[in-house]
Amino acid sequence: MKHLIAITAALAMLIAGSAANANSNGPDHADGRGYGYSSCADFGRDYQRYGDVSEQSYASWLFGFWSGKNAVLSFEGKRTKDLTSISYLQVKQGMRRYCDQHPLAFYADGADDLFDTLADMPKG
């Protein structure tokens, strides 16, 4: 029963978090929406309040962001990044470190910086 309550609470947080992010009172961004346009301070507060569930939501946004960046690079005929060249644990640690050091930055800024550290896909 405790597991069911925890799962229900986690799902409620995800739904509420998605709605809050979609209707954020923060700065408007015509070029993007979602967790990436939350500040690192917001990420920290969400992580303190909801733990891994929150971090997984942000990371899900990050991987979609990275996939989109790779799509643009590919379309432009440029080398793409190997998204498997970093573990999920390294992503979480890298984003926590970035946000600890840049609380006023957008989560997307950290995702962008971390993307640049990924290995290039081999030519082929």
CORURSUL-V545960 format. One record per pair of residues at least 6 apart in sequence whose C-alpha atoms are under 6 Angstrom apart, sorted by the first residue. I is the first residue (numbers start at 1). J is the second residue. Records with the same first field share a line. If there is no record, write none. Layout:
I = J + J
This chain:
21 = 34
35 = 58
36 = 107 + 108
37 = 106
38 = 106 + 107
39 = 104 + 105 + 106 + 107
40 = 99 + 103 + 105 + 106 + 107
41 = 103
47 = 54
70 = 80
73 = 80
80 = 120 + 121
81 = 118 + 119 + 120 + 121
82 = 119 + 120 + 121
98 = 110
